[in-house]
Amino acid sequence: MEVYLELFWIFFKIGAFTLGGGYAILPLIQADVVDFHKWLNIQQFTDIVAISQVTPGPISLNSATYVGYLVGNKAGIWNGVLAGTIATIGLILPSVIVMTFFSKFYLKFQDNKYMDNAFAGLKIVVVGLILAAAILLIDKNNFIK
């Protein structure tokens, strides 16, 4: 039960504080799942990224589902399915909450110069997160067998 809560919380935080799509999320997933909790090794994480890219759907959701599945699958296949579902819900729930809240106010403030500046600043942050994802995947274990 504790692993499920931990997975939910990890992916909830990632979903709440990451902007820029799936590639921007990858370094945060790696930091928690590979580096901190050591649930997966770097080779498994790289495989998850590769499989998530070729699987239909957003890479962030595919990665969250697959990470959850692998972490939970250690206790049995149905635990893996449940853990994958919990990780996916944790990832998308913050977006659902935020979009529900902000969609009501966006039209009122869409021409505000402060809003324009905030979105311009976020674009720069997103580029940095995507570059961080690329740099973190450059690992000798991914190139040398």
C-alpha positions as CSV (number, residue, x, y, z in Angstrom):
1,M,0.0,0.0,0.0
2,E,2.9,2.4,0.8
3,V,4.4,1.9,-2.7
4,Y,1.0,2.9,-4.3
5,L,0.8,6.1,-2.2
6,E,4.5,6.9,-3.0
7,L,3.9,6.3,-6.7
8,F,0.8,8.5,-6.7
9,W,2.6,11.3,-4.8
10,I,5.7,11.2,-7.0
11,F,3.7,11.4,-10.2
12,F,1.2,14.0,-8.7
13,K,4.2,16.3,-7.9
14,I,5.7,15.7,-11.3
15,G,2.3,16.5,-13.0
16,A,1.8,19.5,-10.8
17,F,5.1,21.2,-11.3
18,T,6.2,20.3,-14.8
19,L,5.4,22.2,-17.9
20,G,6.5,21.4,-21.4
21,G,5.3,17.9,-22.1
22,G,6.7,14.5,-21.8
23,Y,10.4,15.1,-22.5
24,A,10.4,17.8,-19.8
25,I,9.0,15.2,-17.3
26,L,11.6,12.5,-18.0
27,P,14.4,14.0,-15.8
28,L,12.1,14.3,-12.9
29,I,10.8,10.7,-13.2
30,Q,14.4,9.5,-13.5
31,A,15.5,11.5,-10.4
32,D,12.7,9.9,-8.2
33,V,12.4,6.4,-9.6
34,V,16.0,5.6,-10.6
35,D,18.2,7.9,-8.5
36,F,16.3,8.3,-5.2
37,H,14.1,5.2,-4.7
38,K,16.2,2.9,-6.9
39,W,13.1,1.1,-8.1
40,L,14.5,0.8,-11.6
41,N,18.0,1.1,-13.0
42,I,19.1,3.4,-15.8
43,Q,18.9,0.7,-18.4
44,Q,15.3,-0.1,-17.5
45,F,14.5,3.6,-17.5
46,T,16.0,4.0,-21.0
47,D,14.0,1.1,-22.2
48,I,10.9,2.7,-20.8
49,V,11.6,5.9,-22.7
50,A,12.2,4.0,-25.9
51,I,9.0,2.0,-25.6
52,S,7.0,5.1,-24.5
53,Q,8.1,6.8,-27.7
54,V,6.9,4.1,-30.0
55,T,3.7,3.4,-28.1
56,P,0.7,5.5,-29.2
57,G,-0.1,8.3,-26.8
58,P,1.9,11.0,-24.9
59,I,5.3,9.9,-23.8
60,S,4.7,11.2,-20.3
61,L,1.6,9.1,-19.8
62,N,3.2,6.1,-21.3
63,S,6.2,6.5,-19.1
64,A,4.2,6.9,-16.0
65,T,2.1,3.9,-16.7
66,Y,5.0,1.7,-17.6
67,V,7.1,2.9,-14.5
68,G,4.1,2.1,-12.3
69,Y,3.6,-1.2,-13.9
70,L,7.2,-2.3,-13.4
71,V,7.4,-1.1,-9.8
72,G,4.1,-2.8,-8.9
73,N,4.7,-5.9,-11.0
74,K,7.4,-7.1,-8.5
75,A,4.4,-8.2,-6.3
76,G,2.4,-9.7,-9.2
77,I,0.9,-8.7,-12.5
78,W,-2.4,-7.3,-11.0
79,N,-0.3,-5.2,-8.6
80,G,1.6,-3.9,-11.7
81,V,-1.6,-3.0,-13.4
82,L,-2.9,-1.2,-10.3
83,A,0.4,0.6,-9.8
84,G,0.5,1.7,-13.4
85,T,-3.1,3.1,-13.1
86,I,-2.3,4.9,-9.9
87,A,0.9,6.5,-11.4
88,T,-1.1,7.6,-14.5
89,I,-3.9,9.1,-12.4
90,G,-1.3,10.9,-10.2
91,L,0.3,12.4,-13.3
92,I,-2.9,13.7,-14.9
93,L,-4.9,14.8,-11.9
94,P,-3.0,18.1,-11.3
95,S,-3.6,19.1,-14.9
96,V,-7.3,18.3,-14.7
97,I,-7.6,20.4,-11.5
98,V,-5.6,23.3,-12.9
99,M,-7.3,23.4,-16.3
100,T,-10.7,23.3,-14.7
101,F,-9.8,26.2,-12.5
102,F,-7.9,28.4,-15.0
103,S,-10.3,27.8,-17.9
104,K,-12.8,29.9,-16.1
105,F,-10.5,32.9,-15.8
106,Y,-8.3,32.7,-18.9
107,L,-10.7,34.6,-21.2
108,K,-10.9,37.5,-18.8
109,F,-7.1,38.0,-18.7
110,Q,-5.9,36.8,-22.2
111,D,-4.9,40.3,-23.3
112,N,-3.1,41.1,-20.0
113,K,0.6,42.0,-20.6
114,Y,1.6,40.2,-17.4
115,M,0.1,37.0,-18.7
116,D,2.0,37.4,-21.9
117,N,5.2,37.8,-20.0
118,A,4.6,34.8,-17.8
119,F,4.0,32.6,-20.8
120,A,7.1,33.9,-22.5
121,G,9.1,33.0,-19.5
122,L,7.6,29.5,-19.3
123,K,8.8,28.8,-22.9
124,I,12.4,29.4,-21.8
125,V,12.0,27.0,-18.8
126,V,10.5,24.3,-21.1
127,V,13.5,24.4,-23.4
128,G,15.8,24.0,-20.4
129,L,13.8,21.0,-19.2
130,I,13.9,19.3,-22.6
131,L,17.7,19.8,-22.8
132,A,18.0,18.3,-19.3
133,A,16.1,15.2,-20.4
134,A,18.5,14.8,-23.4
135,I,21.6,15.2,-21.2
136,L,20.4,12.8,-18.6
137,L,19.8,10.1,-21.2
138,I,23.4,10.4,-22.3
139,D,24.9,7.6,-20.2
140,K,27.6,5.1,-21.1
141,N,25.2,2.2,-20.1
142,N,22.9,3.3,-23.0
143,F,25.7,3.1,-25.6
144,I,28.0,0.3,-24.5
145,K,26.9,-3.3,-24.0
